[in-house]
């Protein structure tokens, strides 16, 4: 299982527009075959900071996602909303039982 944490620092002036745009990415990503979960969380300490938490079956699913039109379109628009570079961390995880 692959976990991805993508922290985004959004321009407060464009936060509403960002949230509308990112909803399309979330909905489409959740429909992908290899997706386990794809959720956006607002930081409770840093204003205008968000964390996208993605859970994928495997690296092939991540690769397919990264090539999808909804992902590439969002990435192309992201620079219009972000005030700091995207901070992405990728983890190889196993569920603890």
N, C-alpha and C positions, 0 to 999 in steps of 0.2 A: 504494500500500500504506500502511496506517495502522498505526503502532506506538503502543501505550499502555503506559506504565510506571505502575503504581499501587503506591506504597509504603504498607505497613500496619504500624503499631506495635501489637502485640497485648499485652493484659494477660497477664503470665506465668501467672497463676492460671487463666486461661481458654484457654491456648494449645492444649491437647489438644482441647478442645471446638471451638475455632476451626478447627483442622486437619480435623476430621471434617466440619464444616459446609462448609468451602471446597472439599472434594473433590467435593461434589455440584455446586457451581458450575462447577468445572473440567471435569468430565465432560460436563455438559450443554452448556457453551460450546464445547467441542471438537467437538461434533456439529453445530454450526450451519453452514449452507451457506457463509457468507462467512468462516468462521474458517480461518486458515492455521496458527496455533498459539496456545496459551493455557497458560502454565506458571507455576508458583509457585516462587520461589527464596527460601531462607533467607539472611539477611544473615550474613556471617561475622565482622562486627565488632560490630554492635549486637545485643544480646540481644533476642529476641522481635520482631525486625523482619523483614518479608517483602516481596518485590517480585513482583507479578504482572506478567508480560510477555506482552502480547497482540499478535497480528499479525493484521490483518484485510485483506480484499481491497480494501475501499473504505469511504467514510463511510456508505453505505447499510447495509452489513453491521454497522457499529458502532451505527447507529441502531436496527436491528432487535434487536441484542443488548441494548442499553440498555432496550428495551421488553419483553424476554422475561421470563416469569414467574420463571425460575430466577435471573436477575440482580436483578430488583426485590425478590424475597424475600430474597436474600442481603444486599442493601443495607439492607433494613429491619431485619435482625438484626445487621449489622456493628457498630452502636454498642454492642452488648452486649460486644463483644470488644476494641474498639480503645481505646487510652489517649491517642492523639493523632489529630488530624484526618488523614484520608486525603490523601496527596500524589499527585496524578495529573498526569502529563505526557503530551501527545498529540503525535505526530510524523507528518509526511507524509514517507514514505521511498521510496526506489527502491533496488533491489538493484544493487550494484556488481559488474560482471563483469570 
